[in-house]
Amino acid sequence: MLIARRADTRARADFATWKMMAKLNGASALPPEAQEFLSSYRNLLAQMSEGEATEATIGAIYKAYYVEMGGAGTPPDVRPRQAKPAADNVTAFRRPAPKPKNAGFFATGAASGAQKRPLPVALIFACLVVVYVGIRLYWR
């Protein structure tokens, strides 16, 4: 079952990559095996819908990868069939509750929420100037 899961994951990833490269006109750079799978995909698109053609092509790639990875016999079905659509399992997004803002360093509680800091920068600068002038006058 481990080989089957790996083969399925690789088949889905490779097919998505190949399909994107084909849309970007880079299909000629793909290996011959990939080009064969893409041409069979195009043939299936003429006969069925895109989703069915995609699943059929991925199934063919999966079978090839399963044998390549050492799987014996018929590859098991790794995709479980869901009885209800996956959209039923989706929960609505809810915004988290806003975090309360912490009081600032100089704040004295809830009353100072909109106030500025108690010692503005200009006052501190003025005090430093007074101390500097005082020291200069003291040394004379």
ZARO-174721 format. One record per atom (N, C-alpha, C): x, z, y; residue in one letter. Coordinates in steps of 0.001 Angstrom, whole numbers, padded with zeros to 6 digits, always signed. Example, Ala and Ser with C-alpha at 12.3 -4.5 7.8 and 13.67 -1.06 7.14 Angstrom:
BEGIN
+013190+007800-005690a +012300+007800-004500a +013200+007800-003300a +012850+007080-002250s +013670+007140-001060s +012900+007870+000030s 
***
This chain:
BEGIN
+000830+000000-001195m +000000+000000+000000m +000873+000000+001256m +002050+000631+001175l +002970+000658+002309l +003443-000754+002656l +003746-001531+001630i +004168-002919+001855i +003022-003704+002482i +001810-003461+002035a +000651-004173+002560a +000434-003857+004037a +000567-002584+004412r +000394-002209+005818r +001472-002836+006693r +002706-002789+006207r +003799-003402+006975r +003594-004907+007124r +003191-005553+006057a +002975-006996+006098a +001837-007340+007063a +000761-006558+007043d -000363-006814+007933d +000034-006606+009392d +000727-005518+009669t +001171-005252+011042t +002092-006356+011538t +003018-006753+010703r +003957-007814+011087r +003226-009146+011280r +002264-009447+010410a +001515-010700+010525a +000731-010745+011833a +000076-009649+012188r -000697-009616+013430r +000202-009729+014655r +001321-009041+014630a +002249-009106+015767a +002865-010497+015892a +003295-011059+014778d +003908-012388+014814d +002910-013445+015271d +001685-013379+014764f +000694-014378+015148f +000405-014300+016640f +000277-013084+017172a +000034-012935+018611a +001197-013516+019416a +002419-013280+018944t +003596-013814+019627t +003619-015333+019558t +003375-015874+018392w +003388-017327+018218w +002305-017982+019069w +001137-017371+019090k +000028-017935+019853k +000363-017943+021347k +000995-016878+021828m +001371-016812+023232m +002453-017840+023554m +003408-017995+022651m +004448-018996+022872m +003861-020399+022884m +002870-020653+022051a +002225-021964+022030a +001487-022212+023344a +000862-021170+023903k +000170-021323+025177k +001155-021597+026307k +002362-021066+026185l +003389-021255+027212l +004268-022465+026947l +003817-023358+026060n +004532-024590+025703n +005913-024312+025112n +006014-023257+024326g +007275-022939+023671g +007176-023014+022163g +006187-023712+021657a +005972-023789+020212a +007102-024537+019511a +007778-025427+020223s +008861-026188+019589s +010054-025290+019256s +010156-024136+019910a +011257-023211+019645a +010958-022291+018459a +009750-022324+017946l +009371-021463+016819l +009944-021997+015519l +010126-021117+014532p +010582-021587+013224p +009531-022492+012571p +009964-023318+011630p +009016-024259+010994p +007822-023572+010343p +008054-022399+009742e +006943-021672+009104e +005886-021303+010143e +006315-020853+011297a +005382-020481+012359a +004627-021702+012862a +005320-022814+012985q +004657-024038+013437q +003587-024493+012439q +003864-024297+011149e +002870-024648+010129e +001626-023775+010246e +001831-022466+010455f +000696-021560+010595f -000104-021894+011856f +000580-022259+012933l -000141-022618+014160l -000930-023916+013997l -000368-024864+013277s -001122-026107+013059s -002338-025856+012171s -002204-024981+011166s -003375-024649+010344s -004406-023879+011173s -003938-023083+012115y -004856-022364+013009y -005649-023355+013855y -004973-024354+014390r -005660-025376+015187r -006696-026132+014351r -006356-026399+013088n -007313-027070+012195n -008529-026187+011927n -008294-024890+011761l -009402-023965+011523l -010286-023814+012759l -009680-023928+013944l -010469-023820+015171l -011521-024918+015263l -011229-026068+014702a -012199-027172+014723a -013387-026884+013814a -013200-026011+012824q -014246-025751+011840q -015031-024466+012098q -014414-023480+012766m -015067-022180+012941m -014733-021597+014309m -015272-020423+014593s -015039-019782+015885s -013601-019273+015977s -013207-018911+017191e -011829-018480+017413e -011505-017190+016663e -012430-016246+016661g -012188-014980+015967g -012023-015167+014470g -012890-015983+013888e -012799-016245+012446e -011520-017013+012100e -011160-017990+012949a -009937-018756+012710a -008710-017863+012833a -008732-016961+013781t -007616-016027+013960t -007468-015140+012736t -008572-014551+012274e -008507-013674+011104e -008075-014431+009854e -008547-015669+009702a -008155-016462+008534a -006657-016781+008572a -006146-017111+009741t -004718-017413+009871t -003877-016163+009652t -004307-015046+010224i -003576-013794+010018i -003600-013419+008537i -004711-013675+007853g -004783-013416+006412g -003783-014251+005637g -003627-015507+006020a -002648-016369+005337a -001218-015889+005605a -000948-015507+006843i +000391-014992+007182i +000648-013696+006432i -000380-012838+006374y -000271-011554+005671y +000074-011758+004197y -000591-012708+003553k -000304-012976+002142k +001123-013459+001949k +001598-014306+002861a +002973-014805+002769a +003969-013664+002976a +003715-012803+003949y +004614-011681+004204y +004576-010662+003072y +003408-010464+002481y +003279-009509+001378y +004168-009924+000211y +004145-011201-000130v +004987-011705-001218v +006453-011631-000821v +006746-011978+000436e +008130-011955+000927e +008717-010545+000910e +007901-009524+001171m +008371-008141+001214m +008425-007487-000160m +008062-008221-001186g +008183-007687-002537g +006894-007217-003152g +005776-007519-002564g +004486-007133-003121g +004151-008006-004325g +003557-007399-005323a +003207-008137-006547a +001698-008278-006642a +001263-009419-007110g -000161-009643-007326g -000885-010006-006038g -002176-009783-006078t -003018-010077-004920t -002831-008985-003872t -002606-009358-002616p -002440-008334-001577p -003725-007547-001365p -003634-006215-001260p -004836-005406-001038p -005363-005580+000385p -006629-005272+000558d -007249-005332+001876d -006863-004066+002629d -006104-004205+003712v -005636-003033+004445v -006521-002690+005626v -007353-003609+006059r -008258-003350+007178r -009579-002818+006642r -009889-001540+006889p -011162-001000+006396p -012329-001603+007154p -013414-001831+006451r -014625-002361+007069r -015373-001204+007720r -015695-001353+008996q -016382-000291+009713q -017888-000549+009687q -018650+000512+009400a -020100+000385+009358a -020681+000302+010758a -020051+000972+011716k -020535+000933+013090k -019421+000424+013997k -019764-000106+015135p -018733-000629+016022p -017825+000468+016544p -016627+000088+016883a -015644+001056+017365a -016009+001619+018721a -016881+000941+019453a -017255+001401+020786a -018002+002732+020736a -018590+003089+019573d -019288+004368+019465d -018325+005547+019506d -017058+005310+019234n -016092+006392+019207n -015446+006628+020569n -015834+005885+021570v -015223+005988+022882v -015901+007103+023662v -015105+007945+024277t -015653+009003+025113t -015468+008623+026571t -016371+009091+027391a -016319+008777+028819a -015146+009494+029460a -014535+008817+030411f -013420+009409+031139f -013962+010379+032174f -013422+011585+032170r -013802+012576+033167r -012559+012965+033947r -012712+012996+035242r -011577+013419+036070r -011343+014914+035854r -010075+015305+035783p -009804+016731+035645p -010179+017462+036934p -010493+018728+036782a -010853+019531+037945a -009653+019620+038882a -009879+019557+040190p -008750+019626+041116p -008064+020980+041016p -006752+020934+041070k -005974+022172+040992k -006021+022877+042340k -006145+024190+042322p -006134+024904+043606p -004744+024812+044223p -004733+024604+045530k -003442+024493+046219k -002838+025877+046371k -001568+025966+046032n -000870+027238+046176n -000607+027515+047643n -000638+028785+047998a -000344+029170+049371a +001130+028904+049650a +001434+028558+050880g +002809+028247+051271g +003711+029470+051171g +004976+029281+051443f +005965+030361+051327f +005697+031460+052337f +005350+031088+053571f +005114+032072+054617f +003652+032461+054737f +002813+031914+053904a +001378+032164+054038a +001055+033599+053639a +000044+034148+054294t -000331+035534+054033t -001591+035633+053201t -002030+034559+052623g -003214+034606+051781g -004138+033450+052085g -005415+033659+051789a -006392+032588+051943a -006712+032317+053409a -006485+033297+054287a -006824+033129+055696a -005886+032149+056392a -004702+031935+055850s -003721+031084+056533s -003647+029691+055934s -004721+029202+055328g -004703+027904+054674g -004467+026750+055627g -005028+026790+056836a -004900+025680+057768a -003870+025945+058849a -003222+027108+058855q -002251+027452+059891q -000900+026837+059593q -000091+026701+060650k +001269+026211+060480k +002164+027380+060113k +003420+027070+059825r +004358+028140+059489r +004504+029091+060668r +004725+030373+060413p +004800+031341+061510p +006010+031111+062438p +007132+030662+061923l +008295+030417+062765l +008564+028926+062843l +008172+028282+063920p +008429+026859+064022p +009922+026572+064176p +010292+025374+063874v +011693+024967+063890v +012276+025107+065286v +011514+024799+066308a +012017+024883+067682a +012406+026311+068036a +011637+027292+067588l +011948+028689+067874l +013239+029112+067177l +013422+028685+065938i +014658+028999+065217i +015856+028359+065910i +015710+027111+066356f +016791+026430+067055f +017131+027155+068369f +016112+027582+069084a +016339+028296+070341a +017092+029599+070087a +016744+030307+069030c +017450+031550+068690c +018903+031276+068349c +019190+030215+067630l +020565+029858+067305l +021368+029527+068558l +020746+028848+069516v +021423+028532+070782v +021743+029813+071536v +020802+030754+071571v +021032+032036+072264v +022177+032796+071596v +022213+032818+070273v +023291+033508+069555v +024626+032830+069838v +024661+031512+069865y +025894+030765+070119y +026404+031050+071531y +025509+031006+072513v +025909+031267+073906v +026366+032702+074053v +025688+033609+073382g +026091+035022+073436g +027483+035245+072868g +027793+034586+071748i +029128+034734+071149i +030173+034120+072068i +029902+032988+072673r +030849+032320+073568r +031135+033206+074803r +030090+033851+075343l +030288+034731+076495l +031018+036009+076096l +030809+036483+074897y +031479+037707+074440y +032978+037479+074285y +033406+036319+073860w +034817+036041+073618w +035589+035746+074906w +034954+035600+076029r +035653+035340+077294r +036232+036548+077838r 
***
